[in-house]
Amino acid sequence: MNRWEKKQLPQKVTYEDVGYDQYRSVNVYACICPSCGLHIIEFNDDDVENSKSDEPKEMFHDCLIHHDYRGLNNFCNRCGQRLDWD
Ligand SMILES: [Zn+2]
């Protein structure tokens, strides 16, 4: 399988807690490209205040911001990796 073919295979997006934003007093989370590490979307506690989960992935899917992004980001903007949002 060459590089191009590999990029066409959907890879699962990584969801991570990336740390505390002391200026806004919220914790920040990111959806990360599994291929190049680009933070495709960052969101924070304010965005997911209605979620009951502690898992960044579940928080993301519990809130509404992902509906705006999933259609737009089937591929990574930087490396072209096809993304699987689960
Ligand atoms: Zn990428």
PDB file of the backbone (N, CA, C, O) and the ligand in Angstrom, with CONECT records:
HET     ZN  A 101       1
ATOM      1  N   MET A   1       0.846  -1.200   0.000  1.00  0.00           N
ATOM      2  CA  MET A   1       0.000   0.000   0.000  1.00  0.00           C
ATOM      3  C   MET A   1       0.885   1.256   0.000  1.00  0.00           C
ATOM      4  O   MET A   1       1.755   1.405   0.858  1.00  0.00           O
ATOM      5  N   ASN A   2       0.661   2.142  -0.951  1.00  0.00           N
ATOM      6  CA  ASN A   2       1.482   3.354  -0.968  1.00  0.00           C
ATOM      7  C   ASN A   2       0.882   4.443  -0.086  1.00  0.00           C
ATOM      8  O   ASN A   2      -0.189   4.271   0.496  1.00  0.00           O
ATOM      9  N   ARG A   3       1.583   5.550   0.000  1.00  0.00           N
ATOM     10  CA  ARG A   3       1.162   6.626   0.906  1.00  0.00           C
ATOM     11  C   ARG A   3      -0.208   7.179   0.547  1.00  0.00           C
ATOM     12  O   ARG A   3      -1.023   7.474   1.421  1.00  0.00           O
ATOM     13  N   TRP A   4      -0.447   7.314  -0.746  1.00  0.00           N
ATOM     14  CA  TRP A   4      -1.716   7.882  -1.170  1.00  0.00           C
ATOM     15  C   TRP A   4      -2.870   6.972  -0.767  1.00  0.00           C
ATOM     16  O   TRP A   4      -3.899   7.428  -0.269  1.00  0.00           O
ATOM     17  N   GLU A   5      -2.674   5.674  -0.993  1.00  0.00           N
ATOM     18  CA  GLU A   5      -3.729   4.716  -0.633  1.00  0.00           C
ATOM     19  C   GLU A   5      -3.993   4.732   0.864  1.00  0.00           C
ATOM     20  O   GLU A   5      -5.135   4.620   1.310  1.00  0.00           O
ATOM     21  N   LYS A   6      -2.925   4.871   1.627  1.00  0.00           N
ATOM     22  CA  LYS A   6      -3.057   4.896   3.074  1.00  0.00           C
ATOM     23  C   LYS A   6      -3.882   6.101   3.531  1.00  0.00           C
ATOM     24  O   LYS A   6      -4.668   6.012   4.473  1.00  0.00           O
ATOM     25  N   LYS A   7      -3.687   7.213   2.850  1.00  0.00           N
ATOM     26  CA  LYS A   7      -4.418   8.432   3.226  1.00  0.00           C
ATOM     27  C   LYS A   7      -5.902   8.315   2.875  1.00  0.00           C
ATOM     28  O   LYS A   7      -6.738   9.023   3.438  1.00  0.00           O
ATOM     29  N   GLN A   8      -6.218   7.424   1.949  1.00  0.00           N
ATOM     30  CA  GLN A   8      -7.621   7.247   1.570  1.00  0.00           C
ATOM     31  C   GLN A   8      -8.367   6.354   2.563  1.00  0.00           C
ATOM     32  O   GLN A   8      -9.597   6.347   2.594  1.00  0.00           O
ATOM     33  N   LEU A   9      -7.634   5.620   3.353  1.00  0.00           N
ATOM     34  CA  LEU A   9      -8.269   4.774   4.359  1.00  0.00           C
ATOM     35  C   LEU A   9      -8.581   5.626   5.576  1.00  0.00           C
ATOM     36  O   LEU A   9      -7.682   6.237   6.154  1.00  0.00           O
ATOM     37  N   PRO A  10      -9.852   5.672   5.971  1.00  0.00           N
ATOM     38  CA  PRO A  10     -10.198   6.501   7.129  1.00  0.00           C
ATOM     39  C   PRO A  10      -9.441   6.055   8.378  1.00  0.00           C
ATOM     40  O   PRO A  10      -9.415   4.873   8.722  1.00  0.00           O
ATOM     41  N   GLN A  11      -8.831   7.025   9.042  1.00  0.00           N
ATOM     42  CA  GLN A  11      -8.167   6.759  10.319  1.00  0.00           C
ATOM     43  C   GLN A  11      -8.967   7.443  11.417  1.00  0.00           C
ATOM     44  O   GLN A  11      -9.488   8.543  11.234  1.00  0.00           O
ATOM     45  N   LYS A  12      -9.052   6.788  12.534  1.00  0.00           N
ATOM     46  CA  LYS A  12      -9.834   7.357  13.630  1.00  0.00           C
ATOM     47  C   LYS A  12      -9.195   8.633  14.179  1.00  0.00           C
ATOM     48  O   LYS A  12      -8.002   8.674  14.477  1.00  0.00           O
ATOM     49  N   VAL A  13     -10.011   9.655  14.302  1.00  0.00           N
ATOM     50  CA  VAL A  13      -9.575  10.900  14.920  1.00  0.00           C
ATOM     51  C   VAL A  13      -9.240  10.627  16.393  1.00  0.00           C
ATOM     52  O   VAL A  13      -9.932   9.868  17.071  1.00  0.00           O
ATOM     53  N   THR A  14      -8.174  11.258  16.864  1.00  0.00           N
ATOM     54  CA  THR A  14      -7.791  11.128  18.270  1.00  0.00           C
ATOM     55  C   THR A  14      -8.411  12.269  19.066  1.00  0.00           C
ATOM     56  O   THR A  14      -8.381  13.423  18.639  1.00  0.00           O
ATOM     57  N   TYR A  15      -8.967  11.938  20.216  1.00  0.00           N
ATOM     58  CA  TYR A  15      -9.564  12.963  21.076  1.00  0.00           C
ATOM     59  C   TYR A  15      -8.720  13.074  22.332  1.00  0.00           C
ATOM     60  O   TYR A  15      -8.486  12.087  23.030  1.00  0.00           O
ATOM     61  N   GLU A  16      -8.265  14.291  22.612  1.00  0.00           N
ATOM     62  CA  GLU A  16      -7.368  14.441  23.760  1.00  0.00           C
ATOM     63  C   GLU A  16      -7.690  15.660  24.602  1.00  0.00           C
ATOM     64  O   GLU A  16      -8.181  16.683  24.127  1.00  0.00           O
ATOM     65  N   ASP A  17      -7.386  15.493  25.873  1.00  0.00           N
ATOM     66  CA  ASP A  17      -7.392  16.615  26.807  1.00  0.00           C
ATOM     67  C   ASP A  17      -6.044  17.306  26.631  1.00  0.00           C
ATOM     68  O   ASP A  17      -5.011  16.712  26.939  1.00  0.00           O
ATOM     69  N   VAL A  18      -6.027  18.529  26.150  1.00  0.00           N
ATOM     70  CA  VAL A  18      -4.740  19.175  25.850  1.00  0.00           C
ATOM     71  C   VAL A  18      -4.328  20.207  26.895  1.00  0.00           C
ATOM     72  O   VAL A  18      -3.285  20.845  26.754  1.00  0.00           O
ATOM     73  N   GLY A  19      -5.132  20.378  27.939  1.00  0.00           N
ATOM     74  CA  GLY A  19      -4.648  21.213  29.032  1.00  0.00           C
ATOM     75  C   GLY A  19      -5.563  22.351  29.430  1.00  0.00           C
ATOM     76  O   GLY A  19      -6.638  22.557  28.866  1.00  0.00           O
ATOM     77  N   TYR A  20      -5.105  23.057  30.395  1.00  0.00           N
ATOM     78  CA  TYR A  20      -5.914  24.104  31.004  1.00  0.00           C
ATOM     79  C   TYR A  20      -5.579  25.467  30.396  1.00  0.00           C
ATOM     80  O   TYR A  20      -4.410  25.822  30.250  1.00  0.00           O
ATOM     81  N   ASP A  21      -6.613  26.219  30.047  1.00  0.00           N
ATOM     82  CA  ASP A  21      -6.430  27.580  29.547  1.00  0.00           C
ATOM     83  C   ASP A  21      -6.664  28.535  30.714  1.00  0.00           C
ATOM     84  O   ASP A  21      -7.800  28.779  31.120  1.00  0.00           O
ATOM     85  N   GLN A  22      -5.571  29.066  31.240  1.00  0.00           N
ATOM     86  CA  GLN A  22      -5.704  29.870  32.462  1.00  0.00           C
ATOM     87  C   GLN A  22      -6.346  31.220  32.195  1.00  0.00           C
ATOM     88  O   GLN A  22      -6.852  31.852  33.122  1.00  0.00           O
ATOM     89  N   TYR A  23      -6.337  31.670  30.961  1.00  0.00           N
ATOM     90  CA  TYR A  23      -6.949  32.968  30.665  1.00  0.00           C
ATOM     91  C   TYR A  23      -8.471  32.868  30.636  1.00  0.00           C
ATOM     92  O   TYR A  23      -9.180  33.794  31.030  1.00  0.00           O
ATOM     93  N   ARG A  24      -8.947  31.741  30.167  1.00  0.00           N
ATOM     94  CA  ARG A  24     -10.399  31.583  30.089  1.00  0.00           C
ATOM     95  C   ARG A  24     -10.939  30.685  31.197  1.00  0.00           C
ATOM     96  O   ARG A  24     -12.150  30.495  31.312  1.00  0.00           O
ATOM     97  N   SER A  25     -10.035  30.130  32.016  1.00  0.00           N
ATOM     98  CA  SER A  25     -10.434  29.245  33.117  1.00  0.00           C
ATOM     99  C   SER A  25     -11.261  28.055  32.648  1.00  0.00           C
ATOM    100  O   SER A  25     -12.269  27.702  33.261  1.00  0.00           O
ATOM    101  N   VAL A  26     -10.833  27.460  31.585  1.00  0.00           N
ATOM    102  CA  VAL A  26     -11.500  26.247  31.100  1.00  0.00           C
ATOM    103  C   VAL A  26     -10.441  25.233  30.679  1.00  0.00           C
ATOM    104  O   VAL A  26      -9.306  25.584  30.354  1.00  0.00           O
ATOM    105  N   ASN A  27     -10.839  23.995  30.697  1.00  0.00           N
ATOM    106  CA  ASN A  27      -9.968  22.972  30.157  1.00  0.00           C
ATOM    107  C   ASN A  27     -10.220  22.862  28.656  1.00  0.00           C
ATOM    108  O   ASN A  27     -11.351  23.007  28.191  1.00  0.00           O
ATOM    109  N   VAL A  28      -9.150  22.604  27.908  1.00  0.00           N
ATOM    110  CA  VAL A  28      -9.253  22.579  26.456  1.00  0.00           C
ATOM    111  C   VAL A  28      -9.027  21.156  25.945  1.00  0.00           C
ATOM    112  O   VAL A  28      -8.170  20.423  26.440  1.00  0.00           O
ATOM    113  N   TYR A  29      -9.815  20.795  24.948  1.00  0.00           N
ATOM    114  CA  TYR A  29      -9.736  19.470  24.346  1.00  0.00           C
ATOM    115  C   TYR A  29      -9.544  19.637  22.853  1.00  0.00           C
ATOM    116  O   TYR A  29      -9.859  20.685  22.289  1.00  0.00           O
ATOM    117  N   ALA A  30      -9.020  18.594  22.212  1.00  0.00           N
ATOM    118  CA  ALA A  30      -8.788  18.706  20.779  1.00  0.00           C
ATOM    119  C   ALA A  30      -9.120  17.416  20.066  1.00  0.00           C
ATOM    120  O   ALA A  30      -8.965  16.322  20.609  1.00  0.00           O
ATOM    121  N   CYS A  31      -9.588  17.569  18.819  1.00  0.00           N
ATOM    122  CA  CYS A  31      -9.727  16.453  17.901  1.00  0.00           C
ATOM    123  C   CYS A  31      -8.479  16.517  17.016  1.00  0.00           C
ATOM    124  O   CYS A  31      -8.226  17.529  16.363  1.00  0.00           O
ATOM    125  N   ILE A  32      -7.721  15.453  17.000  1.00  0.00           N
ATOM    126  CA  ILE A  32      -6.387  15.495  16.409  1.00  0.00           C
ATOM    127  C   ILE A  32      -6.265  14.520  15.241  1.00  0.00           C
ATOM    128  O   ILE A  32      -6.729  13.381  15.301  1.00  0.00           O
ATOM    129  N   CYS A  33      -5.626  15.004  14.177  1.00  0.00           N
ATOM    130  CA  CYS A  33      -5.370  14.137  13.020  1.00  0.00           C
ATOM    131  C   CYS A  33      -4.408  13.021  13.437  1.00  0.00           C
ATOM    132  O   CYS A  33      -3.332  13.299  13.966  1.00  0.00           O
ATOM    133  N   PRO A  34      -4.793  11.751  13.201  1.00  0.00           N
ATOM    134  CA  PRO A  34      -3.942  10.634  13.617  1.00  0.00           C
ATOM    135  C   PRO A  34      -2.679  10.526  12.777  1.00  0.00           C
ATOM    136  O   PRO A  34      -1.738   9.823  13.146  1.00  0.00           O
ATOM    137  N   SER A  35      -2.660  11.223  11.648  1.00  0.00           N
ATOM    138  CA  SER A  35      -1.531  11.080  10.739  1.00  0.00           C
ATOM    139  C   SER A  35      -0.451  12.133  10.980  1.00  0.00           C
ATOM    140  O   SER A  35       0.737  11.812  11.006  1.00  0.00           O
ATOM    141  N   CYS A  36      -0.866  13.395  11.156  1.00  0.00           N
ATOM    142  CA  CYS A  36       0.141  14.461  11.280  1.00  0.00           C
ATOM    143  C   CYS A  36       0.061  15.213  12.601  1.00  0.00           C
ATOM    144  O   CYS A  36       0.920  16.050  12.877  1.00  0.00           O
ATOM    145  N   GLY A  37      -0.958  14.936  13.430  1.00  0.00           N
ATOM    146  CA  GLY A  37      -1.016  15.588  14.741  1.00  0.00           C
ATOM    147  C   GLY A  37      -1.659  16.962  14.740  1.00  0.00           C
ATOM    148  O   GLY A  37      -1.664  17.640  15.767  1.00  0.00           O
ATOM    149  N   LEU A  38      -2.198  17.384  13.613  1.00  0.00           N
ATOM    150  CA  LEU A  38      -2.887  18.676  13.559  1.00  0.00           C
ATOM    151  C   LEU A  38      -4.103  18.691  14.479  1.00  0.00           C
ATOM    152  O   LEU A  38      -4.880  17.737  14.513  1.00  0.00           O
ATOM    153  N   HIS A  39      -4.258  19.777  15.221  1.00  0.00           N
ATOM    154  CA  HIS A  39      -5.476  19.952  16.018  1.00  0.00           C
ATOM    155  C   HIS A  39      -6.576  20.450  15.081  1.00  0.00           C
ATOM    156  O   HIS A  39      -6.643  21.636  14.758  1.00  0.00           O
ATOM    157  N   ILE A  40      -7.418  19.547  14.660  1.00  0.00           N
ATOM    158  CA  ILE A  40      -8.436  19.890  13.676  1.00  0.00           C
ATOM    159  C   ILE A  40      -9.480  20.809  14.304  1.00  0.00           C
ATOM    160  O   ILE A  40      -9.897  21.800  13.703  1.00  0.00           O
ATOM    161  N   ILE A  41      -9.883  20.472  15.490  1.00  0.00           N
ATOM    162  CA  ILE A  41     -10.847  21.274  16.225  1.00  0.00           C
ATOM    163  C   ILE A  41     -10.409  21.311  17.682  1.00  0.00           C
ATOM    164  O   ILE A  41     -10.004  20.296  18.248  1.00  0.00           O
ATOM    165  N   GLU A  42     -10.495  22.472  18.267  1.00  0.00           N
ATOM    166  CA  GLU A  42     -10.324  22.549  19.713  1.00  0.00           C
ATOM    167  C   GLU A  42     -11.642  23.012  20.312  1.00  0.00           C
ATOM    168  O   GLU A  42     -12.345  23.843  19.738  1.00  0.00           O
ATOM    169  N   PHE A  43     -11.959  22.470  21.456  1.00  0.00           N
ATOM    170  CA  PHE A  43     -13.167  22.908  22.156  1.00  0.00           C
ATOM    171  C   PHE A  43     -12.851  22.903  23.645  1.00  0.00           C
ATOM    172  O   PHE A  43     -11.837  22.346  24.067  1.00  0.00           O
ATOM    173  N   ASN A  44     -13.705  23.515  24.431  1.00  0.00           N
ATOM    174  CA  ASN A  44     -13.389  23.618  25.856  1.00  0.00           C
ATOM    175  C   ASN A  44     -14.618  23.337  26.706  1.00  0.00           C
ATOM    176  O   ASN A  44     -15.701  23.039  26.203  1.00  0.00           O
ATOM    177  N   ASP A  45     -14.411  23.441  28.005  1.00  0.00           N
ATOM    178  CA  ASP A  45     -15.490  23.114  28.942  1.00  0.00           C
ATOM    179  C   ASP A  45     -16.779  23.884  28.658  1.00  0.00           C
ATOM    180  O   ASP A  45     -17.877  23.359  28.842  1.00  0.00           O
ATOM    181  N   ASP A  46     -16.637  25.122  28.213  1.00  0.00           N
ATOM    182  CA  ASP A  46     -17.827  25.921  27.928  1.00  0.00           C
ATOM    183  C   ASP A  46     -18.656  25.319  26.798  1.00  0.00           C
ATOM    184  O   ASP A  46     -19.885  25.389  26.805  1.00  0.00           O
ATOM    185  N   ASP A  47     -17.963  24.726  25.828  1.00  0.00           N
ATOM    186  CA  ASP A  47     -18.670  24.144  24.681  1.00  0.00           C
ATOM    187  C   ASP A  47     -19.415  22.873  25.055  1.00  0.00           C
ATOM    188  O   ASP A  47     -20.403  22.510  24.417  1.00  0.00           O
ATOM    189  N   VAL A  48     -18.939  22.205  26.087  1.00  0.00           N
ATOM    190  CA  VAL A  48     -19.486  20.883  26.398  1.00  0.00           C
ATOM    191  C   VAL A  48     -20.104  20.835  27.799  1.00  0.00           C
ATOM    192  O   VAL A  48     -20.157  19.777  28.427  1.00  0.00           O
ATOM    193  N   GLU A  49     -20.563  21.975  28.273  1.00  0.00           N
ATOM    194  CA  GLU A  49     -21.046  22.020  29.649  1.00  0.00           C
ATOM    195  C   GLU A  49     -22.256  21.117  29.885  1.00  0.00           C
ATOM    196  O   GLU A  49     -22.550  20.763  31.027  1.00  0.00           O
ATOM    197  N   ASN A  50     -22.954  20.745  28.819  1.00  0.00           N
ATOM    198  CA  ASN A  50     -24.117  19.880  29.006  1.00  0.00           C
ATOM    199  C   ASN A  50     -23.783  18.391  28.979  1.00  0.00           C
ATOM    200  O   ASN A  50     -24.643  17.547  29.226  1.00  0.00           O
ATOM    201  N   SER A  51     -22.550  18.087  28.682  1.00  0.00           N
ATOM    202  CA  SER A  51     -22.168  16.683  28.617  1.00  0.00           C
ATOM    203  C   SER A  51     -21.944  16.115  30.009  1.00  0.00           C
ATOM    204  O   SER A  51     -21.426  16.794  30.895  1.00  0.00           O
ATOM    205  N   LYS A  52     -22.341  14.859  30.189  1.00  0.00           N
ATOM    206  CA  LYS A  52     -22.152  14.210  31.482  1.00  0.00           C
ATOM    207  C   LYS A  52     -20.876  13.384  31.511  1.00  0.00           C
ATOM    208  O   LYS A  52     -20.539  12.790  32.535  1.00  0.00           O
ATOM    209  N   SER A  53     -20.176  13.347  30.403  1.00  0.00           N
ATOM    210  CA  SER A  53     -18.997  12.492  30.307  1.00  0.00           C
ATOM    211  C   SER A  53     -17.705  13.228  30.661  1.00  0.00           C
ATOM    212  O   SER A  53     -17.636  14.456  30.603  1.00  0.00           O
ATOM    213  N   ASP A  54     -16.689  12.457  31.025  1.00  0.00           N
ATOM    214  CA  ASP A  54     -15.351  13.007  31.247  1.00  0.00           C
ATOM    215  C   ASP A  54     -14.425  12.713  30.082  1.00  0.00           C
ATOM    216  O   ASP A  54     -13.297  13.203  30.037  1.00  0.00           O
ATOM    217  N   GLU A  55     -14.897  11.922  29.152  1.00  0.00           N
ATOM    218  CA  GLU A  55     -14.079  11.539  28.016  1.00  0.00           C
ATOM    219  C   GLU A  55     -14.188  12.585  26.911  1.00  0.00           C
ATOM    220  O   GLU A  55     -15.294  12.904  26.475  1.00  0.00           O
ATOM    221  N   PRO A  56     -13.044  13.131  26.446  1.00  0.00           N
ATOM    222  CA  PRO A  56     -13.108  14.139  25.382  1.00  0.00           C
ATOM    223  C   PRO A  56     -13.925  13.690  24.171  1.00  0.00           C
ATOM    224  O   PRO A  56     -14.666  14.479  23.586  1.00  0.00           O
ATOM    225  N   LYS A  57     -13.785  12.434  23.807  1.00  0.00           N
ATOM    226  CA  LYS A  57     -14.519  11.944  22.641  1.00  0.00           C
ATOM    227  C   LYS A  57     -16.030  11.989  22.859  1.00  0.00           C
ATOM    228  O   LYS A  57     -16.782  12.410  21.980  1.00  0.00           O
ATOM    229  N   GLU A  58     -16.463  11.548  24.042  1.00  0.00           N
ATOM    230  CA  GLU A  58     -17.902  11.548  24.318  1.00  0.00           C
ATOM    231  C   GLU A  58     -18.432  12.957  24.521  1.00  0.00           C
ATOM    232  O   GLU A  58     -19.561  13.273  24.148  1.00  0.00           O
ATOM    233  N   MET A  59     -17.598  13.795  25.119  1.00  0.00           N
ATOM    234  CA  MET A  59     -18.023  15.187  25.284  1.00  0.00           C
ATOM    235  C   MET A  59     -18.265  15.820  23.927  1.00  0.00           C
ATOM    236  O   MET A  59     -19.238  16.543  23.713  1.00  0.00           O
ATOM    237  N   PHE A  60     -17.342  15.523  23.012  1.00  0.00           N
ATOM    238  CA  PHE A  60     -17.458  16.104  21.678  1.00  0.00           C
ATOM    239  C   PHE A  60     -18.735  15.645  20.982  1.00  0.00           C
ATOM    240  O   PHE A  60     -19.419  16.432  20.328  1.00  0.00           O
ATOM    241  N   HIS A  61     -19.040  14.371  21.132  1.00  0.00           N
ATOM    242  CA  HIS A  61     -20.227  13.849  20.461  1.00  0.00           C
ATOM    243  C   HIS A  61     -21.521  14.232  21.179  1.00  0.00           C
ATOM    244  O   HIS A  61     -22.601  14.191  20.588  1.00  0.00           O
ATOM    245  N   ASP A  62     -21.407  14.599  22.441  1.00  0.00           N
ATOM    246  CA  ASP A  62     -22.588  15.045  23.184  1.00  0.00           C
ATOM    247  C   ASP A  62     -22.979  16.478  22.850  1.00  0.00           C
ATOM    248  O   ASP A  62     -24.137  16.862  23.015  1.00  0.00           O
ATOM    249  N   CYS A  63     -22.031  17.258  22.389  1.00  0.00           N
ATOM    250  CA  CYS A  63     -22.325  18.663  22.132  1.00  0.00           C
ATOM    251  C   CYS A  63     -22.588  18.868  20.648  1.00  0.00           C
ATOM    252  O   CYS A  63     -22.436  17.951  19.841  1.00  0.00           O
ATOM    253  N   LEU A  64     -22.978  20.069  20.311  1.00  0.00           N
ATOM    254  CA  LEU A  64     -23.445  20.301  18.950  1.00  0.00           C
ATOM    255  C   LEU A  64     -22.363  20.759  17.985  1.00  0.00           C
ATOM    256  O   LEU A  64     -22.573  20.757  16.772  1.00  0.00           O
ATOM    257  N   ILE A  65     -21.195  21.156  18.517  1.00  0.00           N
ATOM    258  CA  ILE A  65     -20.206  21.718  17.595  1.00  0.00           C
ATOM    259  C   ILE A  65     -19.785  20.730  16.515  1.00  0.00           C
ATOM    260  O   ILE A  65     -19.440  21.134  15.404  1.00  0.00           O
ATOM    261  N   HIS A  66     -19.810  19.437  16.835  1.00  0.00           N
ATOM    262  CA  HIS A  66     -19.298  18.498  15.833  1.00  0.00           C
ATOM    263  C   HIS A  66     -20.157  18.442  14.585  1.00  0.00           C
ATOM    264  O   HIS A  66     -19.674  18.046  13.524  1.00  0.00           O
ATOM    265  N   HIS A  67     -21.418  18.830  14.687  1.00  0.00           N
ATOM    266  CA  HIS A  67     -22.256  18.801  13.488  1.00  0.00           C
ATOM    267  C   HIS A  67     -21.770  19.805  12.453  1.00  0.00           C
ATOM    268  O   HIS A  67     -21.954  19.614  11.251  1.00  0.00           O
ATOM    269  N   ASP A  68     -21.145  20.878  12.935  1.00  0.00           N
ATOM    270  CA  ASP A  68     -20.639  21.884  12.009  1.00  0.00           C
ATOM    271  C   ASP A  68     -19.378  21.419  11.296  1.00  0.00           C
ATOM    272  O   ASP A  68     -19.062  21.903  10.209  1.00  0.00           O
ATOM    273  N   TYR A  69     -18.673  20.502  11.893  1.00  0.00           N
ATOM    274  CA  TYR A  69     -17.343  20.158  11.390  1.00  0.00           C
ATOM    275  C   TYR A  69     -17.261  18.861  10.616  1.00  0.00           C
ATOM    276  O   TYR A  69     -16.456  18.734   9.694  1.00  0.00           O
ATOM    277  N   ARG A  70     -18.076  17.912  10.978  1.00  0.00           N
ATOM    278  CA  ARG A  70     -17.873  16.586  10.411  1.00  0.00           C
ATOM    279  C   ARG A  70     -17.943  16.583   8.897  1.00  0.00           C
ATOM    280  O   ARG A  70     -17.127  15.954   8.223  1.00  0.00           O
ATOM    281  N   GLY A  71     -18.933  17.297   8.369  1.00  0.00           N
ATOM    282  CA  GLY A  71     -19.064  17.323   6.919  1.00  0.00           C
ATOM    283  C   GLY A  71     -17.909  18.031   6.246  1.00  0.00           C
ATOM    284  O   GLY A  71     -17.506  17.674   5.139  1.00  0.00           O
ATOM    285  N   LEU A  72     -17.375  19.040   6.924  1.00  0.00           N
ATOM    286  CA  LEU A  72     -16.317  19.848   6.327  1.00  0.00           C
ATOM    287  C   LEU A  72     -14.952  19.189   6.401  1.00  0.00           C
ATOM    288  O   LEU A  72     -14.071  19.462   5.586  1.00  0.00           O
ATOM    289  N   ASN A  73     -14.788  18.326   7.381  1.00  0.00           N
ATOM    290  CA  ASN A  73     -13.459  17.787   7.636  1.00  0.00           C
ATOM    291  C   ASN A  73     -13.376  16.277   7.465  1.00  0.00           C
ATOM    292  O   ASN A  73     -12.928  15.553   8.354  1.00  0.00           O
ATOM    293  N   ASN A  74     -13.816  15.826   6.304  1.00  0.00           N
ATOM    294  CA  ASN A  74     -13.630  14.410   6.029  1.00  0.00           C
ATOM    295  C   ASN A  74     -12.175  14.096   5.734  1.00  0.00           C
ATOM    296  O   ASN A  74     -11.749  12.942   5.778  1.00  0.00           O
ATOM    297  N   PHE A  75     -11.419  15.149   5.430  1.00  0.00           N
ATOM    298  CA  PHE A  75      -9.995  14.994   5.208  1.00  0.00           C
ATOM    299  C   PHE A  75      -9.256  16.031   6.044  1.00  0.00           C
ATOM    300  O   PHE A  75      -9.765  17.125   6.287  1.00  0.00           O
ATOM    301  N   CYS A  76      -8.070  15.682   6.475  1.00  0.00           N
ATOM    302  CA  CYS A  76      -7.242  16.634   7.204  1.00  0.00           C
ATOM    303  C   CYS A  76      -6.803  17.751   6.266  1.00  0.00           C
ATOM    304  O   CYS A  76      -6.379  17.498   5.139  1.00  0.00           O
ATOM    305  N   ASN A  77      -6.907  18.989   6.743  1.00  0.00           N
ATOM    306  CA  ASN A  77      -6.519  20.135   5.920  1.00  0.00           C
ATOM    307  C   ASN A  77      -5.027  20.166   5.615  1.00  0.00           C
ATOM    308  O   ASN A  77      -4.603  20.690   4.585  1.00  0.00           O
ATOM    309  N   ARG A  78      -4.247  19.606   6.511  1.00  0.00           N
ATOM    310  CA  ARG A  78      -2.798  19.704   6.344  1.00  0.00           C
ATOM    311  C   ARG A  78      -2.219  18.553   5.537  1.00  0.00           C
ATOM    312  O   ARG A  78      -1.460  18.773   4.593  1.00  0.00           O
ATOM    313  N   CYS A  79      -2.575  17.326   5.904  1.00  0.00           N
ATOM    314  CA  CYS A  79      -1.894  16.193   5.260  1.00  0.00           C
ATOM    315  C   CYS A  79      -2.790  15.387   4.334  1.00  0.00           C
ATOM    316  O   CYS A  79      -2.308  14.512   3.615  1.00  0.00           O
ATOM    317  N   GLY A  80      -4.091  15.671   4.342  1.00  0.00           N
ATOM    318  CA  GLY A  80      -4.978  14.973   3.420  1.00  0.00           C
ATOM    319  C   GLY A  80      -5.462  13.611   3.893  1.00  0.00           C
ATOM    320  O   GLY A  80      -6.120  12.880   3.153  1.00  0.00           O
ATOM    321  N   GLN A  81      -5.127  13.281   5.132  1.00  0.00           N
ATOM    322  CA  GLN A  81      -5.595  12.012   5.688  1.00  0.00           C
ATOM    323  C   GLN A  81      -7.120  11.977   5.756  1.00  0.00           C
ATOM    324  O   GLN A  81      -7.750  12.929   6.217  1.00  0.00           O
ATOM    325  N   ARG A  82      -7.702  10.878   5.295  1.00  0.00           N
ATOM    326  CA  ARG A  82      -9.150  10.718   5.443  1.00  0.00           C
ATOM    327  C   ARG A  82      -9.465  10.400   6.907  1.00  0.00           C
ATOM    328  O   ARG A  82      -8.784   9.593   7.540  1.00  0.00           O
ATOM    329  N   LEU A  83     -10.499  11.040   7.427  1.00  0.00           N
ATOM    330  CA  LEU A  83     -10.755  10.950   8.856  1.00  0.00           C
ATOM    331  C   LEU A  83     -12.030  10.175   9.175  1.00  0.00           C
ATOM    332  O   LEU A  83     -13.049  10.300   8.496  1.00  0.00           O
ATOM    333  N   ASP A  84     -11.936   9.383  10.218  1.00  0.00           N
ATOM    334  CA  ASP A  84     -13.083   8.655  10.731  1.00  0.00           C
ATOM    335  C   ASP A  84     -13.465   9.270  12.077  1.00  0.00           C
ATOM    336  O   ASP A  84     -12.727   9.179  13.058  1.00  0.00           O
ATOM    337  N   TRP A  85     -14.633   9.894  12.092  1.00  0.00           N
ATOM    338  CA  TRP A  85     -15.060  10.594  13.317  1.00  0.00           C
ATOM    339  C   TRP A  85     -15.817   9.704  14.279  1.00  0.00           C
ATOM    340  O   TRP A  85     -16.203  10.134  15.365  1.00  0.00           O
ATOM    341  N   ASP A  86     -16.028   8.449  13.873  1.00  0.00           N
ATOM    342  CA  ASP A  86     -16.759   7.510  14.723  1.00  0.00           C
ATOM    343  C   ASP A  86     -18.232   7.837  14.806  1.00  0.00           C
ATOM    344  O   ASP A  86     -18.982   7.137  15.485  1.00  0.00           O
TER     345      ASP A  86
HETATM  346 ZN    ZN A 101      -3.172  15.457   9.096  1.00  0.00          ZN2+
END
